[in-house]
Amino acid sequence: MFNFDHTYLKLPDAFYAHVVADEFPQPKLLAFNSEFAEQELELKFRGLHDQDLADIFSGQKLPEHAKPIALAYAGHQFGHFVPQLGDGRALLLGETLTSKGKRYDVQLKGAGPTPFSRNGDGKSSLGPVIREYIVSEAMHYLNVPTTRALAAVLTGEEVFREQALPGAVFTRVASSHIRVGTFEYFAVRRDVENLKVLADYAMARHYAEIDKEDPNKYLSFLERVAKAQAHMVALWLSYGFIHGVMNTDNMSISGETIDYGPCAFMDNFSFDKVFSSIDRGGRYRYQNQIPIAKWNLTRLASCLIPLVHENEKKAIVLLEETLEKCFHFYEASYRVVMAKKLGIFEATPGDDDLIKSWLQYLEKQDLDFTLSFRNLSEASCGLSSNPSFQEFYSNWQSRLAAQSQTIEAVKELMRSVNPVFIPRNHQVEAAIQAALKGDLTLFNELNLVLKKPFHDQAQFKRYQFAPEPEERIGATFCGT
């Protein structure tokens, strides 16, 4: 089954707390990602019944060599620093290692309280589990770095939020759960010894190409994190995805999308679109995600001061120089992915205005983000007589004509990055409401169709449509 290893458990005690899952009355398996388990994690579950899997993935039956822990971290939440957060409703079973040496964390979310729960029950209702399962898998097939879904289990008990809801546990797989907030946890305590342990561990695990003897290795580490996060956020923007809670404790240093709470994909485009019901000031709105990613990176840089140089002023100068270089990664990554969506093979800074003019047109006309890009992929002539569109279209055609690639190559590129299908909010919500009534048909169909987001699938055509105005969902909610 699992080939568990426990490198994080070998770190000092300050990094984690030992935990056990709550007892649940009647665990029932809702979903198990057998393809991911067998093909990528190289895990063998054949011969196990659904009840065995339900017991394992609700924490009732620990796999051999599992040693559950909850991880400590801090974080800036909506700009305000909280010195101790940690896994309040999650436990790490262990790390599983593949034959190629790839390491994955296997974590249960919603398995009960931990020492970091801060008076919470440590549990999850079914809705957030369904949402994270669908959206995280969809992100994977959209080629966005992300945590993955391994299993979803009903616990057989109710949890209480605004009302009584079915309880559930989600099994998440990540390359690690080290966050910017993990560094903040030790930095605020001025625990330089453990801060160095963490930085060296994170480099060895995620950026092993950094020379351990390099005197500037912590600057190199910051640069690698910046590149990974810049690539991730650029892809979010290219698909109209809004994370919703880009707190430092929700930013993985591996550059994987993590913690799908009040996240959503836009339907009609707006630069200032917000979904999170608690983001009243729009801090994490669509167009602010790059600035926030830079802000979060700066928080990571401040943690590295005592590691970069013994002279604090010298360290700050070196980090500021590195940050200035790193900040360019974000716009450059965004330009590359957005230019491809317009069929541009080699992006240049001059393409920024073209990209912006297309988005301004979408916003002004209240058009669907995903379908508009896909329709553009299929167009060989003007799609609209609107003057704003015609101006964009003329500039776009001139830009394409300056390339050496054929129009068919352009269309092929555009089709490869402009999806037909995304996990639309109204469809995810419909799947949740059906699941609450015991019907997983929509959940299973959505997961199936979203495995091929760039392909026309005639039998699932209904899933590509934008919602009617009355079907649009304006707010999403955190599962806690």
Secondary structure, DSSP 8 states (H G I E B T S, - for coil): ---EE-TGGGS-GGGEEE------S--EEEEE-HHHHHHTS----TT--HHHHHHHTTTSS--TT---EEE---EEETTEEES----SSEEEEEEEE-TT--EEEEEEESB---TT-TT---BEEHHHHHHHHHHHHHHHHTT--B-EEEEEEEEEEEEESSSEEEEEEEEEEES---BHHHHHHHHHTT-HHHHHHHHHHHHHHH-TTS-TT-TTHHHHHHHHHHHHHHHHHHHHHHTTEE-S---GGG-BTT--B---SS-EE-SB--TT---BTT-TT-TT-GGGHHHHHHHHHHHHHHHTHHHH-SSHHHHHHHHHHHHHHHHHHHHHHHHHHHHHHTT-SS--GGGHHHHHHHHHHHHHTT-BHHHHHHHHHH-SS-S---HHHHHHHHHHHHHHHTSSS-HHHHHHHHHHHS-S----HHHHHHHHHHHHTT--HHHHHHHHHTTSTTS--GGGGGGGS---GGG----B----
